[in-house]
Amino acid sequence: MKGKILNYNIENASGVISADNGKRYLFSSSQWKSEEAPTAKQIVNFNIDEDDTPSIYLDKDTSSTSDASTTPESKGGIIDTFLKWFRKA
């Protein structure tokens, strides 16, 4: 199942996942199975066992891609576009 981490509290070593099925699941750091530390907004894959205890893995396909609007290339593109427009005016 896929979901998104809504919150992760380092002090309590626990967090909340909003799953694609509409449910929310609490988890602890002991259930986190990836090397990278959990943080809010990460997309995760997880399995639920009989006790509703998830085993959580970071979804590398979606979490490793950066938002295009925050990359240096896109910022340079916006600035270049603005300067070109300004020079024509």
Secondary structure by P-SEA (a helix, b strand, c coil): ccccccccccccccccccccccbbbbbccccccccccccccccccccccccccccccccccccccccccccaaaaaaaaaaaaaaaaac
